[in-house]
Amino acid sequence: MAVTTNSLRIAVMPGDGIGVEVTEATSFVLEKLVRRHGLGLATETLQAGAFLYQETGTAMTEETFRRAEAADAILLGAMGWPGIRYPDGTEIAPQLDLRFRLGLYAGVRPIRAIPGVPLALSDPRAAKIDMVILRESTEGLFWARGRGEMIEDREARDTMVITRATTERLARFSFRLAERRAERLRRPQKVTLVDKANVFLSMAFMRRVFAEVAAEFPGVPHANHYIDAMALDLVRRPWDFDVLPMENMFGDIISDLGAGLIGGMGYAPSADIGDNHAVFQPSHGTGPDIAGKGVANPTAMLLSAALMLDWLGTRGAGQAWSDAATELEAAVDAAFAQGLRTAEFGGVGTRDVVQAVAAQIPG
């Protein structure tokens, strides 16, 4: 359902490791925006993740899920820990449970060069990188999670599933996103489906359904690109791409490649969006090697919070929410443009980063 009031409840799920640290840091900036824009925002902290599983045997209780489901949006830090696993050897990942159970089919992964942040590519055109990787997040190869088949300890099988209904929703989301970006950026946006349709029947089917939906949006250019060629071209010419929808596993991998182009995972926000619910979280993991050291980069979490504010604004919460989102993103850009450096580039730690960003917000 669309939001009809500016008094909203956000479920905050800090998770594990640096997820807790970047969530706390982002809350500091959000509180300033709430005061400045007069946002009616209430938060509820909910516990889930690997360490909860270690303590209780449950990674996310049903009560926690229901409370998150009832919230207007979910802000999530990061979950999982390498040494804590389910009996089958897979990692603890309640964030995947949220995607599947809430129908969050549109995994929005913005990849944008932030002014002042060191980039992987020396070509001056790299400063113009501004694309969205749109990862389908409920099926594809990830459909096999918990459904894999082991045959007599000699063969293991995982099945990839592509459905018409989900592909149609993802495609329409892609084209509508392109329309909105074209209006905001004041330049045309192309939607490029990334697949492996020359090999897999499921991908050929996905391409056919995508083409059918593309016909509904004659004003938006569209194309197709094989996944292996895309991996190459995102290094050769990433500035040429705009909106890139793709299957779940492909999106998982390509999202990391994209993050590497703009400074690393600490600069890559994300949103998992469905028809009625959405989860916002940084693309990075729980950072076991740096957890507790105060050096985690909170930028991706800050930008994920901006995505959340904007999403709420577009669903009827009010212009003030969208304005707050725009201001938060601009504050991040301004802080880095003025010389802010995070720890991975020999700069400051978590607390100093958020204070630098908050200083760019009046009030």
C-alpha angles and dihedrals in degrees: 000000000000118000110256102179138048091228102091139169120221121197107218115202109182094181121182140334115346089359087081092048098050091043092055091046093050092049088062092058094041091055090056092050091048091055095043096049098033094239119178097226129157123180133203120194114221126189123227137134146077099316091049087053090050091052101040109014090245124094095195125005121224089244090055091049092050092050091049090047091053094052123098090236140352123231110196130187108198133296136207139055127217096231096047114075144155117258090263091060098253121129126255107263116164088164088071090050089055091052094050099040095044095043095240097171099159112074103189112200112176114201109193132157108239115214110258098013112121111251130211094231122066094204107111089227088071088080086069096059107133116149140133121228106207109203117192101229110190108054138006112094090336088068085080093064105125091001101078118133124226115196115202094314090289103087138026125196133195120184127218117215127195118179130194094229095054094041091053091050092047093048094049090047088052095052094044090049089051090051092051093046091049090055094047097042094036094227135093118273124210123210112216119189112214114208147130096241093150091069112022127060090211090057093047087053091049090051092050093051091046090054091051091054092044088063088065090062106049092162094062118075115228139186144167129242130184114240095239092050090048091054087056097043095048086065096039100043115357092156089072095068132081118168118012117185116187147154119290101259093040089052091049091057100037091049089063092048090051092049089053089059094059102043104290142292091309089073098046117095125186145192129197107206133186134171094278109010141042139191121202121199143143114268092235127092133238097287102223091184094058103026113130095015097099094235102104113130108240095188096100090050092048091051091046088055088052089054089051094051091048093048091051090048093053091050094059106276090123141266092278089070093053090045090053090051092051091047093050093051091046091050090054091050093047094049093053094041087057092057107276112157127189125221096264087064095045094270138114134316135253099282095049092049094055092044090053091050093044090052088064091060113082120234 
